[in-house]
């Protein structure tokens, strides 16, 4: 069960606000999905995420397949029950991780043979196995198995990845049988417009419940990503949700939103939080830096999150330097709250017809703000 409704669309940019509903509830779009790779959003409890207003999270097929195994999760009643999360879940297909984490041995049209990054064991991942794992996990939205070329890649390699991704998408479509679980296609093509258009044509013909733009935010310059976004999202079916994979900074999110993207995910806000970096509207703060040792202001004086309402930069820096777990919980809480609030502001700007003005005010040079 998945329904999607566009409630407001900007005639100048194509940005849109809407509502997406799954069997586990509704949430407003554009939306940022926190990443719970291994069945948990690092440092956060489900109750804390719900209190923040999060309606959907992302988990990872590759990681859960390797550990603890999809059969165990199915025995536990599915991923929702296993992790005690009653909101929506999107599972990625494992394709990106198979190529980026596994020690790759062989790619063929049949699938990918690789060694586990955990114990070196050998595995063979196919489109059908990716679907089987995601059906066992019981996510609300599953993704097709795709081949994601790195940047830079030559034209011939990307062309082959597009052909194979389309072939695998068709096989995923044929293998998918779980009622109530939506299946999204993933467009590839790198920065080559004709290959992007070829990928789009092949996947739209398969009539997926939604479409993701893959193969961006993989090392290409921001300007090259913008070039793809200028023409690609607008050609996707209007009535279906659009998802830009692996994007989680305000400038990249705004670029996607202005192009008509509805859904985003990225590990960045939780990853940098574990290194002591926090996000603000004026730029990132690296709280490990010595300049914060006697800074008794909150991370952001305008932020209502738990960390900002109760603790200072100096205290959080102390916790980071002492290796205390609370530091990571506080920085993660703030970063996820920041992005959730940012997306709320974006939605309000779309409804008010002021998104372009909002974007101009936000996209300014960013740096470390220890002196602000």
N, C-alpha and C positions, 0 to 999 in steps of 0.2 A: 504493500500500500504506500503510494507516494503521490501527493498532489502538490502542484506548484502554481501560484498565482502571482502575476505581475500587477502590483497595485499602483505604481507610479513610475513613469519613464521620462527621463530628461530628453526633450526634443533636440537639444544642441549636442549632447555628448553620447546619448544612448545609455547612460547610467540608469539603473533601475532599482526600485525597492519592491520587495515582495514578501510572500510567506510560503514556506515549504513545510509540508506536513507528512510525517511518517507514522507508523503504528505506535511510536513512542512519543508523540507530541509534535507541536508546531514550533517553529522559530522564524524570526524575521531575517530577511536578507537585504543587503549583503551581510554575510556572516563570516567571522573568523572562527575556525574550528581548532581548539586546543588539541595537541597531539598526545595521545596515550599509547605510545608505541607497543608496549608489552602488557596492555590491559590496565594501565594506570597513567594518569597525567602526573608526571614526576613531582613529588613534594606536596601534592594536593589530594584531599579526600573528595569523593563524589558530592557530599553535602556542601563543601566549600564551593565547588564549581556551580552547583545549583543555586546557592545563595548569591553568587555573582551574576546569575542570569544565563549561564551557558546552557544551550539546548542540544548541542551535538558535539561529539568528540570523534577523533579519528584513532583507529588502532591498526596494527600492522600484521598482514597475513603472513609474511615471511617469518617474522620473529615468533609469532604465536604458533606457527606450524612447527618450528624447531623446538620451542620451549613455551608452554608445557606439552604442546601437541593438541591438534584440533579435536581429536577423539575425546580427550580428557575434558576439554571445554564443553563439548556437546553433552558429555555425561553429567556435567555440572548444571546443565540446563541452558547452555548458551552463554555468550559473553556478557550479556546484560546481567544475568543472575550471578555469574562467576565473579564479576567485579563490582556488583551492587550498584549498577548505574541504570536508572530507569528512563534516561533521555535517549535521544537518537545516537546511533553509532554508524560511522562510515568506515569500512575497511578498505585499505588500498590493496592492490592485487599481489604485491610482493615483487613485481617486475623490477622496480628501481633498486630494491635491496639485493635481489639476485645478481644484478649486474655490478652494483657498487660495493657490496660487502662480501659476497661469496667469491671464493677463488675460482674464477671461471675456467672451465675446461673445454666446453663445447656448446655452441649455439647452432641449432638447426630448426627447420620448420616444425619439427616434432616438439621441441621445447628446449630447456636449458639444463645442462648438467653442471653441477657446481659442488664445491665443498663448503660445509658449514663453517662460518666464522667462529663458532663456539668450540667445536671439538674436531673439526676436520673431516667429519663423516661425509660421505658422498650422497648426493640427492639428485633427482631428476624432476624438474618442475615443468609442468605442462599447463596449457590453458585450462584443461579439464580439472587438473588437480587444484589450481588456484580457485576455481569456482567451488569445488568440493569443500575446500578448507573454509571459504567464506560462508558457504551455506551451513556448515557445521557451527561456525562461530555465531551465526544468526544475526549478523549486522542488518541494519535497515537499508543501507546502500552498499553495494559491492561494486568493485571496479574490475574491468577486463584486464587480462594479463597482456602487457605491452613490452616492447623493446625501446628503452629510452637511450638514445645516443648521447654521449658526452659532448661538451663544447670545448674546442672546435672538433668537428667531424667533417670529412670530405663528402661531397655530394653523393657519390656512389654508396657510401656506407649508410647515409641517412635515407637514401632511396630504398635500400634493402630493408632498413628498419621499418619504414612506412609500409612496405609490402607485407612484411611479416606481422606487424602489429594489426593490420587489417585482417589478415588470415586468422590470427589468434582471436581477434574480436569476434569473428563469425563463429569460431569454435566455442568460445565462451557463451555466446548467445544460444547456441544449440544445446550446450551442457546445462545451462541454468534452468532450474525447475522449482526453486523455493518460492512459494507463494508469499506475498507480502514483502519480499526483498527486491528493491530496485537494482537494476544493473546499468552502470554508466560506461560509455565508451571513452577512450582516451586518444586524443589527436596527437600525432607526432609530426615530424618534418623539419625540426631544427629551425634555422633562420631562412630556409629556402621557401619562398612563397608558393611556387608551383607544387612542391611536395606537401606543404600544409594544405593546399586546396585539394590535392589528390586524397590525402588522408581524410579530410572533412567529407568529401563526396562518398567515399567508401563507408564511412561510419554512419553518416546520416541515413544512408540506404538501409542500414540495419535497424533503425528506429529504436535506439536506446532510450531509457527513461531520462537521461541527462547526459551531458558531454563535458569532459575535462580537457583542458589544454595542458598537455604534458611537454616535457623537454624544454621548458624555460626555467629561469632561475637555476641553471646548472653551470654557471660560470661565464655566461655571455655578458657583454656590456649592457647596462641598463637601456641604452639607446636601441640595441638590437631587439630586446624584448618589446620595447614600445612599438617598433616597426611591425612586429607580428600582431600585437594587440590592436593596431590601427585598422586592420582589415579582417581579422579572423573571427572574433566573437560575434560581430554583427551578422555574420553569415550562418550562424548556428540557429536552430529552430527557436523562435521567440518564446514559445510556450513551455520550453523545457529549461531546467536550471543549468547554469554554466559555471564551471569550476576551474580555477587556476591553481595548479598544484605547486606547493613548496614556496609560497610567498607570505612573508610575515613582518615586513617593515612598512611604516606609513607611506613612504613614497611608492613602493611597489604595489601596495594595496590600492592606493589612489589611482595608479596607472591602470590597474585591472578594473576597478569600479567605473572609472570614466569610460572604459571601453565596453561596459555592459556585463561584467563578470559578477556572479552572485555568491560564490563560495570560495573560501581560501583556507589553507592550512600551512603550518610551518613549525618546525621544532625550535626555531630561533629564540622566541621569547623565553622558553623554559631553559634552553641551553645556555644562553648568555646570563640568565639569572644565576645559574650554578657557578658561574665565573665571577659573580659580584657586579654584573652590569645591569642597570635598570633603565627603562624607557620613559621618556617624558615628551611632551609636545614640543619642547625646545631642543631635544637631542638626548643622547644617552649619557648616563653618569656611571663611571667606573668606581664603585664605592670602596674598592680595595686601595685606591690611591691615598697617599699620605695626606693630601689636602683636605680629606674629610675627617681626619682624626678628632678634630674639635668643632665639627660642624653639627650644631645641635638643632638644625632645621629638619623637617620631614623630607622624604625623597621629593615630594611635590606638594606644596602647600595647598593646592586646589584639589588634590585627589582624596576621595572619601574611602579609599581602601583601608583594610585593617592595618597594614604596615604603616601607611602614612598617618593614620589617626593616632597611632600609639607609640611609634618609635622614631628615632632620629637617624640621620646619616651616620653620625659618629658611633652610635650603638650598633648599627648593622655592620659597619666596618669592623668594629671590635669582634663581633661574632664571626665574620668572615675570616679574619686573621687568626682567630682561635679555633677555627674548624668546627664551629657549632652548627648542628643541623638546622636550628631555628633560622639562621641567616638565609639558607636556601629556600625555606618556606616563605619567608617574608619577601625576598626578592622575586620569587616566582608568583606569589599572590599579587604583588604590585604589577608585574609585567602583563599577566593575563587580564587583570582588571583594566589596565591601561588600554589594551587592544580591544577589549569588549566595549569599553566606554567610547573609544575612538570610532568603532563601527556604529554605535548608537548615534553619535554626532553626525556621521556620514549619512545615515538613513534620514535623520531629521533634515539635513541640508537638501537631500533629494526631494523630500516632500515639500520643502519650502521653496524649491527652485533656486537654491543658492549654492549648489555644489561647486561650481567653478570658482566662485569667490572663496569658499571654504578651502578648496585645494590650493589656490594661490597664496592664501595666508599661512598654509601649513608647510608648503614645500620651500623651506628656507635652508641655508647652510646649517648643518648640524655638527656638533662636536661635544666635547666634554665640558660640563657646566659647573665645575666645582667653585667658580668664582661668582655664580649668579645667585 
